[in-house]
Amino acid sequence: MDPSPQLLDRAFFALADPTRRAIIERLAEGPATVGELARPFDMSLPAISKHLTVLERARLIRREREAQRRLCSLEPEGLRPALHWMERAEAFWTESLDRLTGYLSQEQEELSHGTGRNARKKPKGRRKGKV
């Protein structure tokens, strides 16, 4: 099943920002409040909240109220569409590079034996009587 293009775009957009990636890494250790997530960054709570909104829309995190606190936690399933897309891209490039390696090995072998379409042609000598 292919993920929706919008969900995939949101995931890659969310992961493109170093602050949001750092937030994801922090949440991999366990849930945290918005204040705890904001602490290592030199930015306001509203700015952190905007980053959290992007992550939430991409389904990478979820926010829940716990009494007076807003607790954020990682939503691991949210990474699945991006992971699936990257696995398919990796398979394509691995196969393409394997084919290229095989082709280059074959060409190298043919060149070393003086055969094949890319072998150097011996220069023709001058014919007698022609200048």
N, C-alpha and C positions, 0 to 999 in steps of 0.2 A: 504494500500500500504506500503510495507516494503521499507525502504531507502536502497540505495546501500551500500554494506559493506564498500566500500572505504570512502564514505561520513560519515558514522557512525564512522569509525576508526579515520578519521580526526577530527571530532567534539570532541570525547573523548580524543584524543591526545592533542588537543588544550586546552581543559578544565583541563587537568591534571597538568598544570603548574600554580603555584600561581601568577606569574607576569601576565600571560595572563588572568587569572580570574579577577585580579585587574583591568586590562584594560577594560574587559567586564563590570565590575561594574561601572567604571568611565563613559563609553560610554552609560550606561543606563540612566545617567543624561542628556545626550545630546551630539551632535557632538563635537569633539576636534581635534586640530592639533597634529601632531606627537610630536612637542616640548612640548605641554601641557601634553600629555600622558607620556612623558619621565620624566617630572619634578620630580615626587615623587620617582623615582627609581635611584639608584646609578649605572647607566650603560650608555653606549654611545648611541648616536642616531642610529648608525648602528645596535646595539644589539636590541634596541626597534623595529627598522624596521624589523628585523628578526622575532620577536614575532608577529608583525602585519601581516607579510606574512603568517605565520602559521594560524592565525585567519582568514585571507582573503581566504586562500585555503580551509578552513573548512566552508566557507560561513557564518561565524559568524559576520564579519564586512565587510564594503566596504570603499575604499579610493577613494576620488575624488579630482581633482584639482580645487581650487577656487582661481583664480588669481595666486599669487606666493605661496600660501599655499596648503598643502596636508591635506584635512579634512577627518577625519575618523568618521564613524558612525556605530551604531549597526545595524545588519541585523537580526531582531528577527526571521524570518522564518528559519534561519540557525540552530536554536536550536531545531526545531521541530523533526528531526529524532532522536536525542538523547532523547528528552522528550518522544517520542512515545515508544522507546525501553525500557526506565525506567518504564513507565506505565505498559507495558506488564510484565516486570520482577516483579514489585510490585504486580500485580494481581496474578501471579504464587505463590510468596512467601506468600502472605496473605492467599490464599486458602490452601496452604500446612500447614501453621501454624494453621489455623482454624481446619483442619482435625486432626492434632496432638493434639491440645487442647481437641477436642472431644474425641479422643481415650484415652488420659490420664485421663480425667474426668470419662469416663466409667470404666476404670481399677481401679481408686481410689474408685469408688462406689462399684464395685464388691469386692474389697479387704475389704472394711469396713463392708460388709455384709457376708463375708466369702464364697462368691461364685466366680465362674469364673475360668479360667484356671491358673491364677497366685495366687489363694488363697493358704494359707499355709496349708499343709497337717499335720494332727495331727500325732505325733509320735506313732508308734505302741508299745504297752506294751510288756514286755517279756512274753513269753509263759512259763507256768509251766513245770517243768521237763527238761528244756533246760538251759544250762549254757552259 
